[in-house]
Amino acid sequence: ELDNLGQRIRELRTEKKLTLAALSLKSQVSVGMLSHIERGQTSPSLKTLERLRVALDVPLARLFERDRPLAQEAGRV
């Protein structure tokens, strides 16, 4: 489950053409924490999820979507 959340965050970050450093600046979440989240090694707090959601400019639910493959979202922004 954490792997899926981390993978989704990484894919959204990549889709928005943000580096870890850029997302870190926008979200005020450390690069190390972002890396751990993306690799599924830690569970982000609700506060951290909200910061990431705002920085990525997506609804919170989009971080947890599992209904459709991520590749299908690539053309939709």
Secondary structure, 3 states (H helix, E strand, C coil): CHHHHHHHHHHHHHHCCCCHHHHHHHHCCCHHHHHHHHCCCCCCCHHHHHHHHHHHCCCHHHHCCCCCCHHHHCCCC
